[in-house]
């Protein structure tokens, strides 16, 4: 699936890159690894949500969550 938004394609590329780096983390750092992947996936989710939403109020809330 090809996305037209540049930010979404860059977030996906970042997820792939960081997932390759996170594999090398020690097993004792599972909490850190999970937090990193959750944050990246939340960023991708909010980017899609901001693209779909038409209401300005919801877009402002999404931008606040991204900060």
Long-range contacts (C-beta under 8 A, 24 or more apart in sequence): 5-47, 5-51, 7-47, 8-44, 8-47, 8-48, 8-51, 11-40, 11-43, 11-44, 11-47, 12-44, 14-40, 15-40, 15-41, 15-44
